[in-house]
Amino acid sequence: EDGNCNYAYLTGAMVEKTGIPFYWVDGNHENFDRLYALPLNEAGYRPILEGVTHLPRGSVITFGETTFMAFGGAYSVDKPQRKEGRSWWKQETPSQEDIDRAMDAGKVHILLTHDAPYGVQTEDEYAWLESVFGHDAVVLSQANQRVVRAVLDNCEATEVYHGHLHRTYTRAIPDTRTYVT
């Protein structure tokens, strides 16, 4: 109910136990007021705890020869059932500053997002979404997915990984070499 701040401490314990650092991309139910109050480090990332680091929207990180861009956020289809400042925050979708940062970042190998890029969900999936959450939920979800797709097209990533739809699948995006998992 107050964002996912307890997960940071559990993740910190895992990092301490394994010695493997944890980098994460925000979703749409984070406590953005608390998250954005934390300072960015010199690399432009947001350390949460020792070894636990938030990758802000549009930031790029490289491991070995592979570059990744983070582009979090999504529209909450269940927003009418949430309470602003407790379980929903205005910053859930990317700002123009986030979009500009992502568009200026250049090419990357892999895009890590929370929402799916437009062109991934099927008409049947949108019909289900509309039947449960209403027409506006579909329109606003698609608007955010179009932003994610524009970032994807611009950065030319050949793979995208996202979690907003809460299921596992692999699909090719038509007219691209991009695969979404």
Buried (B, 14 or more C-beta within 10 A) or exposed (E): EEBBEEEBEEBBEEBEEEEEEBBBBBBBBBBBEBBBEEEEEEEEBBBBBEBBBBBBBBBBBEEEEEBBBBBBBBBBBEBEEBEEEEBBBEBBBBEEEBBEBBEEBEEBBBBBBBBBBBBBBEEEEBEEBBEEBEEEBBEBBBEBBEBBBBBBBBBBBEBBBBBBBEEEEEBEBEEBEBBBE
